[in-house]
Amino acid sequence: RYLRDFCGCHVAWSGAQLRLPRPLPAVPGELTEASPYRYRYYQNVCTHSYSFVWWDWARWEREIDWMALHGINLALAWSGQEAIWQRVYLALGLTQAEIDQHFTGPAFLAWGRMGNLHGWGGPLPHAWHLKQLYLQHRVLDRMRALGMTPVLPAFAGHVPKAVTRVFPQVNVTQLGSWGHFNCSYSCSFLLAPGDPLFPLIGSLFLRELNREFGTDHFYGADTFNEMQPPSSEPAYLAAATAAVYEAMTAVDPDAVWLLQGWLFQHQPEFWGPAQVGAVLGAVPQGRLLVLDLFAENQPVYTRTASFGGQPFIWCMLHNFGGNHGLFGALEAVNRGPAAARLFPNSTVVGTGIAPEGIGQNEVVYALMAELGWRKDPVPDLSAWVARFAEQRYGVAQPDAVLAWRLLLHSVYNCSGEACRGHNHSPLVRRPSLQMNTTVWYNRSDVFEAWRLLLKATPNLTASPAFRYDLLDVTRQGLQELVSLYYEEARAAYMRQELEGLLRAGGVLAYKLLPALDEVLASDHRFLLGSWLEQARAVAVSSAEADLYEQNSRYQLTLWGPEGNILDYANKQLAGLVADYYVPRWRLFVETLASSLARGVPFQQQQFNSDVFLLEQAFVLSRKRYPSQPQGDTVELARSTFLRFAPRKVAGT
């Protein structure tokens, strides 16, 4: 707080503004900061795959510093657990080949850990296990030294298929498929809660885990994440929940279970009052800590009587898949934690920052971190965002403040069902004639914010944070233009006007997208080359490097072998735009033009088959991309604005 409020400094994922005043400002008397919440939580299980997966210790160290500066005191520490599981599985009698068939690749470990997937993107090399064990020790040492409580993993009940070979009489249920994967990679095996193997495996794992890492008595486990349980009977759900908890307490009598409440939000038609009550009531009061994961949009505590009396953390999820795209619901976020505290018989004990991916929309996370220390909402968000801009850039600049206020009241003022935090822009989606271009704001506000930031450049070009924001708003402006030109091209096609289709589609596919790629290439944080180099740098052999790179390429695009969760984790990176988004948009425009020229209807199914070949070719490619920026962000943003924005601003 001293750095922020007294020195006017700012620390974020994109960098830090730490120009300290001379002399340092004095603190008027004793300053005491007390949070109304016991916990200030950070992370999502998915963050470990979408953002942390290729990190080394230096990057983890910066993140833990960021956590400390923002008051985080409870966070997941899940690296290295597969090495522990490997020991347990070998002790149970599984072969190394069977274990290799079970673990997912690094980019998909989050869903292996929650039982959604097995095998996809694997196997995990031996060197991976060694490096992750090393990282976990470093992470835990630093978190504990800074007074944070790490949350370790626990056994949720999922087992490899090979367990049925070693123990033929074991009572398991094969769950349904997940994420459009077939049973080659999903349909996990779940131990029956009454099977004697359940407490055995659970205690073996936790004992080995705690022997390796020690414990702070908090454990995370998710048995039914986005998977329907085999029975809706409350007795079964209570038994399944109790089995997980009892396996924890058999090893650690002081165990507290951190449960992601996403299951109740994701399948509300299954999780009725009786089913929710069965889970919440199966653990002693106070020993289950629930994350209300998407509380800024779809809070669960309001329809479960504050989770039946179990303590919970009000979390802001905000981002899905680590997507780029300016987005936020700052008004809802600002009001949410205080509203949870005032809820009748509230059991809220903390606030949480729980995005699937980080490194985007930093203003949203700055506000959420501050709310963990506030009893009441920020009274004036317009004044708050002006102060945010001043701290971020190290100087008060009127045009920059005006730009941020426009963004606050447009892209960062989402409400209702549109607030899913997932970028559905046509730019990053497989093209079709049914794409939704609706947004909750006036696009003219984005273009005006872009203009104002360019106007502010003479005073702010020395600020790395400003250059990052200018690029991000330029990227957003081009994203908006893609939607507008897509609408023009689609309308021309529907009117059977070939010339209009080629004009609008040509601008989109041959001018706008290449311009976006060029702008992105000017900042190392928006380079596909940097993304892939991080993955390859973890490897100790060329074969490992190729495996990790392919993991990364799949996650960014097809997600599964057949485009199973296509474009879910879309990003806007130089190289990805040029070699993935551009080719499929050009194919789309060419296919529509051919349809008009030949007088035959556009066939979406045939196009999907054709474009899949392009998408797959990108994933399987080994093309190298620059990992160093090229070009000047400010000049590219200015030239791009002059080239594209004025024509559209007037009619927006």
C-alpha positions in Angstrom: 0.0 0.0 0.0 2.9 2.4 0.7 4.3 2.0 -2.8 0.8 2.5 -4.3 -0.8 5.2 -2.2 2.2 7.2 -0.9 4.8 6.7 -3.7 2.4 6.5 -6.7 4.0 3.2 -7.9 2.4 0.3 -9.8 3.4 -3.3 -10.1 1.6 -5.5 -12.7 2.3 -8.6 -14.9 3.3 -6.5 -17.8 6.0 -4.6 -15.7 6.5 -2.2 -12.9 6.5 1.6 -12.5 8.8 2.1 -9.5 9.9 5.7 -9.7 10.2 6.5 -6.1 9.9 10.1 -4.9 12.9 11.8 -3.4 12.8 12.1 -0.5 10.5 9.2 0.3 7.1 10.4 1.5 6.6 10.3 5.3 3.8 8.2 6.8 1.7 10.4 9.0 1.7 8.5 12.3 1.2 4.8 12.7 -0.5 3.1 9.7 -2.5 -0.1 10.2 -4.1 -2.0 7.4 -6.6 -4.6 8.3 -8.6 -6.7 5.9 -12.2 -7.6 6.6 -11.4 -11.0 5.1 -9.4 -13.8 6.5 -8.2 -15.0 3.1 -7.1 -13.3 -0.1 -6.9 -16.2 -2.5 -5.3 -16.5 -5.9 -5.3 -18.9 -8.9 -7.5 -21.4 -10.7 -6.6 -25.0 -11.4 -6.6 -24.1 -15.1 -4.1 -21.2 -14.6 -1.4 -23.8 -14.2 -1.9 -24.9 -17.7 -3.0 -21.8 -19.5 -0.3 -19.5 -18.0 2.2 -21.1 -15.6 2.9 -24.3 -17.5 6.3 -23.4 -19.0 7.6 -21.1 -16.2 11.1 -21.4 -14.7 12.0 -20.3 -11.2 12.8 -16.7 -12.2 9.3 -16.3 -13.6 7.7 -18.0 -10.5 9.7 -15.7 -8.3 8.3 -12.6 -10.0 4.8 -14.0 -9.6 5.1 -14.7 -5.9 6.5 -11.1 -5.5 3.4 -9.9 -7.3 1.2 -12.0 -5.0 2.9 -10.7 -1.9 2.6 -7.0 -3.0 -1.1 -7.6 -3.6 -1.8 -9.2 -0.2 -2.4 -12.8 -1.4 -2.2 -15.2 1.6 -3.8 -18.4 0.1 -2.8 -19.9 -3.2 -2.5 -23.2 -5.0 0.9 -24.9 -5.2 0.3 -27.8 -7.5 3.5 -28.3 -9.4 5.3 -31.6 -9.2 2.3 -33.7 -8.1 2.6 -36.1 -11.1 6.1 -37.1 -9.8 4.4 -38.1 -6.5 1.6 -39.9 -8.3 4.1 -41.8 -10.3 5.7 -43.1 -7.1 2.2 -44.1 -5.8 1.2 -45.8 -9.0 4.5 -47.8 -9.2 4.0 -48.9 -5.6 0.5 -50.1 -6.4 1.9 -52.3 -9.2 1.3 -50.2 -12.4 3.9 -50.3 -15.0 5.8 -47.3 -16.3 4.1 -47.8 -19.7 0.7 -47.7 -18.1 1.6 -44.5 -16.2 2.8 -42.9 -19.3 -0.5 -43.7 -21.0 -2.3 -42.0 -18.2 -0.7 -38.6 -17.7 -1.6 -35.8 -20.1 1.0 -33.6 -21.6 2.1 -30.5 -19.7 -0.3 -28.1 -21.4 -3.3 -30.2 -20.4 -2.3 -31.3 -16.8 -5.0 -29.1 -15.2 -7.7 -31.4 -16.8 -5.8 -34.6 -16.0 -5.7 -33.4 -12.4 -9.4 -32.9 -12.3 -10.2 -36.2 -14.0 -11.5 -34.7 -17.2 -8.7 -36.1 -19.4 -6.0 -38.8 -19.5 -3.2 -39.4 -22.0 -3.8 -36.4 -24.3 -0.6 -34.6 -25.2 1.5 -37.0 -23.2 3.6 -38.8 -22.1 5.4 -36.8 -19.4 9.2 -37.2 -19.7 11.3 -38.1 -16.7 13.1 -34.8 -16.8 9.7 -33.0 -16.5 9.1 -34.7 -13.2 12.5 -33.7 -11.9 12.2 -30.1 -12.9 8.7 -29.8 -11.4 9.8 -31.2 -8.1 12.6 -28.6 -8.0 10.2 -25.8 -8.9 7.6 -26.9 -6.3 10.2 -26.8 -3.5 11.3 -23.3 -4.5 7.7 -22.1 -4.8 6.8 -23.5 -1.4 9.8 -22.1 0.3 9.2 -18.6 -1.0 5.4 -18.7 -0.3 6.0 -19.8 3.2 8.7 -17.3 3.8 6.3 -14.5 2.8 3.6 -15.7 5.1 1.4 -17.3 2.5 -0.5 -20.6 2.9 0.0 -23.0 0.0 -2.8 -25.3 -1.0 -1.5 -28.8 -2.0 -3.4 -31.3 -4.1 -5.3 -34.3 -2.6 -6.9 -37.5 -4.0 -10.3 -36.8 -5.6 -11.1 -40.4 -6.5 -10.0 -40.7 -10.2 -7.6 -43.6 -11.0 -5.8 -44.8 -14.2 -7.6 -47.5 -16.1 -4.6 -49.8 -15.3 -5.8 -50.0 -11.7 -8.4 -52.4 -12.9 -5.7 -54.7 -14.2 -3.8 -54.7 -10.9 -7.0 -55.0 -8.8 -9.6 -56.9 -10.9 -12.2 -56.8 -8.1 -12.0 -53.0 -7.7 -15.3 -51.1 -7.8 -15.0 -48.3 -10.3 -17.4 -46.4 -12.5 -16.4 -45.0 -15.9 -17.7 -41.5 -16.2 -19.0 -39.9 -19.4 -16.9 -38.1 -21.9 -15.8 -34.5 -21.5 -15.1 -31.6 -23.8 -16.1 -33.4 -27.0 -13.3 -35.9 -26.5 -14.0 -39.6 -26.9 -13.1 -42.2 -24.4 -9.6 -42.6 -25.8 -8.7 -39.5 -23.8 -11.7 -38.9 -21.4 -14.3 -41.1 -19.6 -12.2 -41.3 -16.5 -12.4 -44.1 -13.9 -13.8 -43.1 -10.5 -13.4 -45.3 -7.5 -16.5 -46.1 -5.5 -16.4 -44.3 -2.2 -16.9 -47.6 -0.3 -14.1 -49.5 -2.1 -11.1 -50.2 0.3 -8.7 -48.8 -2.4 -10.1 -45.3 -1.9 -8.6 -44.6 1.5 -5.5 -46.6 0.6 -4.7 -44.6 -2.5 -5.7 -41.3 -0.9 -3.5 -41.8 2.1 -0.6 -43.2 0.1 -0.6 -40.1 -2.0 -1.0 -37.6 0.7 1.6 -39.2 2.9 4.1 -39.2 0.1 3.3 -35.7 -0.9 3.7 -34.4 2.7 6.9 -36.3 3.2 8.3 -34.5 0.1 6.9 -31.0 0.6 5.6 -30.7 4.2 2.1 -29.3 4.7 0.2 -26.2 5.7 -3.0 -28.4 6.1 -4.9 -27.0 3.1 -5.7 -29.3 0.2 -7.6 -29.0 -3.1 -9.5 -31.8 -4.8 -12.3 -31.7 -7.4 -14.2 -35.0 -8.1 -17.0 -33.8 -10.4 -15.5 -30.9 -12.3 -17.7 -30.5 -15.3 -18.6 -34.2 -15.1 -21.9 -35.5 -14.0 -21.8 -37.9 -11.1 -22.9 -41.5 -11.7 -25.9 -40.9 -9.3 -27.9 -38.0 -8.2 -28.8 -39.7 -5.0 -27.8 -37.5 -2.0 -26.5 -40.6 -0.2 -24.1 -41.4 -3.0 -22.9 -37.7 -3.3 -22.4 -37.5 0.5 -20.4 -40.8 0.5 -18.2 -39.7 -2.4 -17.5 -36.4 -0.7 -16.8 -38.0 2.7 -14.4 -40.5 1.1 -12.2 -37.6 -0.2 -12.2 -35.8 3.1 -11.6 -38.9 5.2 -8.6 -39.9 3.0 -7.2 -36.4 3.8 -7.7 -36.6 7.6 -6.4 -40.1 7.8 -3.0 -38.6 7.1 -3.5 -35.0 8.3 -6.1 -34.6 11.0 -6.0 -30.9 10.6 -6.8 -31.0 6.9 -9.0 -28.3 5.4 -10.5 -29.1 1.9 -10.5 -26.2 -0.6 -13.3 -27.1 -3.1 -13.9 -25.2 -6.4 -17.6 -24.4 -6.4 -17.6 -24.4 -10.2 -19.5 -27.8 -10.3 -22.6 -26.2 -8.8 -22.5 -23.3 -11.2 -21.7 -25.4 -14.3 -24.5 -27.9 -14.1 -27.3 -26.2 -12.1 -29.9 -28.6 -13.5 -28.1 -31.5 -11.8 -27.1 -29.8 -8.6 -30.4 -29.1 -6.9 -30.8 -28.2 -3.2 -30.6 -31.9 -2.1 -27.5 -32.7 -4.1 -25.7 -29.5 -3.1 -26.6 -30.1 0.5 -25.3 -33.6 0.4 -21.9 -32.5 -0.6 -21.7 -29.5 1.7 -23.0 -31.5 4.7 -20.6 -34.4 4.3 -17.7 -32.5 5.7 -17.6 -31.1 9.2 -18.5 -27.4 9.4 -15.5 -25.2 8.8 -13.3 -28.0 7.3 -14.6 -27.3 3.8 -13.7 -24.0 2.2 -15.6 -23.3 -1.0 -14.5 -21.1 -3.8 -17.5 -19.3 -5.3 -15.5 -19.2 -8.5 -17.6 -17.0 -10.8 -19.2 -14.9 -8.2 -18.9 -11.6 -10.1 -21.4 -13.0 -12.7 -23.1 -16.1 -11.4 -22.7 -16.3 -7.6 -23.7 -19.6 -6.0 -23.8 -18.5 -2.4 -27.1 -16.6 -3.0 -29.0 -19.8 -4.0 -27.3 -22.2 -1.5 -27.9 -20.2 1.8 -24.3 -19.2 1.9 -23.1 -22.7 1.0 -25.1 -24.3 3.8 -23.0 -22.6 6.5 -19.7 -23.7 5.1 -17.1 -20.9 4.8 -16.6 -19.6 1.2 -14.4 -17.2 -0.8 -16.0 -14.7 -3.1 -14.0 -15.1 -6.3 -13.7 -13.2 -9.5 -13.0 -15.6 -12.4 -13.0 -13.0 -15.2 -11.0 -14.7 -17.8 -11.4 -18.0 -19.7 -8.6 -19.7 -21.6 -6.2 -16.9 -21.2 -7.8 -15.0 -24.1 -6.7 -11.6 -25.1 -9.5 -8.9 -25.4 -10.5 -5.9 -23.4 -13.2 -7.1 -21.0 -14.4 -6.6 -17.5 -17.4 -6.0 -15.2 -15.8 -3.6 -12.8 -19.1 -2.3 -11.4 -20.2 -5.9 -10.5 -16.7 -6.7 -9.1 -16.6 -3.5 -7.1 -20.0 -4.3 -5.4 -19.7 -8.1 -5.1 -17.5 -8.7 -2.0 -19.4 -6.2 0.1 -22.7 -7.6 -1.0 -21.5 -11.1 0.0 -20.6 -9.8 3.5 -24.0 -8.3 3.9 -25.9 -11.4 2.7 -28.1 -12.9 5.5 -26.1 -15.3 7.6 -23.1 -14.9 5.3 -20.2 -17.2 5.7 -17.9 -15.3 3.4 -14.3 -15.4 4.7 -12.3 -14.1 1.8 -11.9 -12.7 -1.7 -10.3 -14.5 -4.6 -8.6 -13.8 -7.9 -9.3 -16.9 -10.0 -8.8 -16.4 -13.7 -8.1 -19.3 -16.1 -5.3 -17.3 -17.6 -3.4 -14.2 -16.6 -1.4 -11.4 -18.4 -4.4 -9.4 -19.6 -6.8 -6.7 -18.5 -4.6 -5.6 -15.6 -6.9 -2.9 -14.4 -9.5 -5.6 -13.4 -7.0 -7.4 -11.2 -5.7 -4.2 -9.6 -9.2 -3.4 -8.5 -9.9 -6.9 -7.3 -6.7 -7.0 -5.3 -7.6 -3.7 -3.6 -11.1 -5.0 -2.7 -9.5 -7.7 -0.6 -8.5 -4.9 1.8 -11.7 -2.8 1.7 -14.8 -3.1 3.8 -16.9 -1.2 1.3 -16.8 -0.7 -2.5 -14.7 1.9 -4.1 -17.0 5.0 -4.0 -16.0 6.5 -7.3 -14.6 4.2 -10.0 -14.0 7.1 -12.4 -11.7 8.7 -9.8 -10.1 5.4 -9.0 -9.3 4.6 -12.7 -7.8 8.1 -13.1 -5.5 7.3 -10.1 -4.8 3.9 -11.6 -3.6 5.5 -14.9 -1.4 8.0 -13.0 0.2 5.3 -10.9 0.7 3.0 -13.9 2.4 5.6 -16.1 4.1 7.6 -13.3 2.6 10.8 -14.4 -0.9 12.4 -14.6 -1.7 12.8 -18.3 -5.2 14.1 -19.1 -5.7 12.4 -22.5 -4.7 9.0 -21.0 -7.1 9.5 -18.1 -9.9 10.3 -20.6 -9.1 7.2 -22.5 -9.2 5.0 -19.4 -12.6 6.6 -18.4 -14.0 5.7 -21.8 -12.8 2.1 -21.4 -14.2 2.0 -17.9 -17.7 2.8 -19.1 -17.5 0.6 -22.2 -15.5 -2.6 -22.4 -15.0 -2.7 -18.6 -18.7 -2.2 -17.9 -20.2 -5.5 -19.0 -23.4 -6.8 -17.4 -25.7 -9.7 -18.0 -25.2 -12.9 -19.9 -22.6 -11.2 -22.2 -20.1 -11.2 -19.3 -18.5 -14.6 -19.8 -15.0 -13.4 -20.1 -14.5 -15.4 -23.3 -13.4 -13.7 -26.5 -16.0 -14.7 -29.2 -14.8 -12.1 -31.7 -14.9 -13.4 -35.3 -11.2 -12.6 -35.5 -10.3 -15.6 -33.3 -13.1 -18.0 -34.3 -13.5 -20.4 -37.2 -15.4 -18.3 -39.8 -19.0 -19.0 -40.6 -22.1 -17.0 -41.7 -23.6 -17.2 -38.3 -21.0 -15.4 -36.2 -22.3 -13.2 -33.4 -20.8 -9.7 -33.5 -22.9 -8.2 -30.7 -21.0 -6.3 -28.0 -22.3 -4.6 -24.9 -20.5 -1.3 -25.6 -20.2 1.3 -28.3 -17.3 0.5 -30.5 -16.8 4.2 -31.0 -15.6 4.4 -27.4 -12.8 2.0 -28.2 -11.7 4.0 -31.3 -11.9 7.2 -29.3 -9.8 5.7 -26.5 -7.3 4.6 -29.1 -7.1 8.2 -30.5 -6.7 9.7 -27.0 -3.8 7.3 -26.2 -2.1 8.2 -29.4 -2.6 11.9 -28.5 -0.9 11.2 -25.1 2.2 9.6 -26.7 4.5 12.7 -26.5 4.4 12.5 -22.7 4.2 8.8 -22.1 6.3 6.9 -24.7 9.0 6.3 -22.0 6.5 4.3 -20.0 6.7 0.5 -20.8 3.2 0.1 -19.3 1.8 2.8 -21.6 3.4 1.2 -24.7 1.8 -2.1 -23.6 -1.6 -0.4 -23.2 -1.4 1.4 -26.5 -0.7 -1.9 -28.2 -3.5 -3.6 -26.4 -6.0 -0.9 -27.3 -4.7 -0.9 -30.9 -5.2 -4.6 -31.0 -8.8 -4.2 -29.6 -9.5 -1.5 -32.2 -8.5 -3.8 -35.0 -10.5 -6.6 -33.4 -13.6 -4.3 -33.6 -12.8 -3.5 -37.2 -12.6 -7.2 -38.1 -16.2 -7.6 -36.8 -17.4 -4.6 -38.8 -15.8 -5.8 -42.1 -17.1 -9.3 -41.5 -20.6 -7.9 -41.2 -20.1 -6.0 -44.5 -18.8 -9.1 -46.2 -21.6 -11.3 -44.9 -24.3 -8.8 -45.9 -22.8 -8.6 -49.4 -22.8 -12.3 -49.7 -26.4 -12.5 -48.6 -27.3 -9.9 -51.3 -25.2 -11.9 -53.8 -22.9 -9.0 -54.4 -19.6 -10.4 -55.4 -17.8 -7.1 -55.6 -18.9 -6.0 -52.1 -17.9 -9.3 -50.7 -14.4 -9.1 -52.2 -14.0 -5.5 -51.1 -14.9 -6.1 -47.4 -13.5 -9.6 -47.2 -10.3 -8.4 -48.9 -9.8 -5.7 -46.4 -10.4 -8.1 -43.5 -8.2 -10.9 -44.7 -5.5 -9.1 -46.7 -5.1 -5.8 -44.9 -6.5 -5.7 -41.3 -5.1 -9.0 -40.1 -1.6 -8.5 -41.5 -1.6 -5.1 -39.9 -2.6 -6.6 -36.6 0.2 -9.2 -36.9 2.7 -6.4 -37.6 1.6 -4.4 -34.5 1.7 -7.4 -32.2 5.2 -8.2 -33.4 6.5 -5.0 -31.8 6.1 -6.3 -28.2 7.7 -9.4 -26.8 4.6 -10.2 -24.8 2.5 -10.7 -28.0 4.9 -13.0 -29.8 4.1 -16.6 -30.7 7.9 -17.1 -30.9 8.2 -16.1 -27.2 5.4 -18.5 -26.3 6.9 -21.4 -28.1 10.4 -20.7 -27.0 9.3 -20.9 -23.4 7.9 -24.3 -24.0 11.0 -25.6 -25.8 13.3 -24.1 -23.2 11.9 -26.5 -20.6 13.1 -29.5 -22.6 16.4 -31.4 -22.2 16.2 -33.0 -25.7 15.0 -32.1 -29.2 12.2 -34.8 -28.9 11.0 -33.2 -25.6 11.1 -29.7 -27.2 9.0 -30.9 -30.1 6.5 -32.5 -27.7 6.2 -29.3 -25.6 5.9 -27.1 -28.7 3.1 -29.2 -30.1 1.3 -29.1 -26.7 1.5 -25.3 -26.9 0.3 -25.2 -30.5 -2.7 -27.5 -29.8 -3.7 -25.6 -26.7 -3.8 -22.3 -28.6 -5.9 -23.6 -31.5 -7.5 -27.0 -31.8 -7.1 -28.0 -28.1 -7.8 -31.6 -29.0 -6.9 -33.9 -32.0 -10.1 -33.0 -33.9 -10.6 -29.5 -32.8 -12.5 -30.8 -29.7 -12.6 -27.4 -27.9 -11.7 -25.3 -30.9 -10.2 -21.8 -30.2 -11.2 -21.9 -26.5 -7.7 -20.7 -25.5 -7.4 -18.2 -28.4 -4.7 -15.6 -28.2 -3.7 -12.7 -30.4 0.0 -13.2 -31.0 2.3 -12.2 -33.9 2.8 -15.3 -36.0 -0.4 -17.0 -34.8 -2.4 -14.3 -36.5 -0.3 -14.5 -39.7 -0.2 -18.3 -40.0 -3.4 -19.5 -38.3 -6.1 -16.8 -38.4 -5.2 -15.2 -41.8 -5.2 -18.5 -43.8 -8.6 -19.5 -42.6 -10.1 -16.1 -43.2 -8.7 -16.0 -46.7 -10.1 -19.5 -47.4 -13.5 -18.3 -46.0 -13.6 -15.3 -48.3 -12.4 -17.3 -51.3 -15.0 -20.0 -50.6 -17.8 -17.5 -50.4 -16.7 -15.8 -53.6 -16.6 -19.2 -55.3 -20.1 -19.9 -54.0 -21.4 -16.7 -55.6 -19.5 -17.2 -58.9 -20.7 -20.8 -59.3 -24.2 -20.1 -58.0 -24.1 -22.8 -55.4 -24.9 -22.4 -51.7 -22.0 -22.1 -49.2 -21.6 -25.4 -47.4 -20.4 -24.9 -43.8 -19.7 -28.5 -43.2 -17.4 -28.8 -46.2 -15.7 -25.6 -45.3 -15.1 -26.9 -41.8 -13.4 -30.0 -43.3 -11.3 -27.9 -45.6 -10.2 -25.3 -43.0 -9.4 -28.1 -40.5 -6.6 -29.1 -42.8 -5.1 -25.6 -42.5 -5.6 -25.6 -38.7 -4.0 -29.0 -38.3 -1.1 -28.0 -40.6 -0.3 -25.1 -38.2 -0.3 -27.3 -35.2 2.0 -29.9 -36.8 4.4 -27.3 -38.3 7.8 -26.7 -36.8 8.2 -23.3 -38.3 10.3 -21.0 -36.1 9.0 -17.5 -35.1 10.9 -14.5 -33.9 11.2 -14.2 -30.1 12.4 -10.6 -30.2 10.1 -7.7 -31.1 10.4 -5.9 -34.4 9.2 -2.4 -35.1 8.1 0.5 -32.9 4.8 0.1 -31.1 3.9 3.8 -31.1 4.6 4.4 -34.8 2.8 1.2 -35.8 -0.2 2.1 -33.6 -0.3 5.6 -35.2 0.0 4.4 -38.8 -2.6 1.7 -38.2 -5.0 4.2 -36.7 -4.6 6.6 -39.6 -4.9 3.8 -42.1 -8.0 2.1 -40.7 -9.8 3.9 -37.9 -11.0 7.2 -39.4 -13.2 5.6 -42.1 -15.0 3.5 -39.5 -15.2 5.9 -36.5 -17.6 8.2 -38.3 -20.1 5.5 -39.0 -19.8 3.6 -35.7 
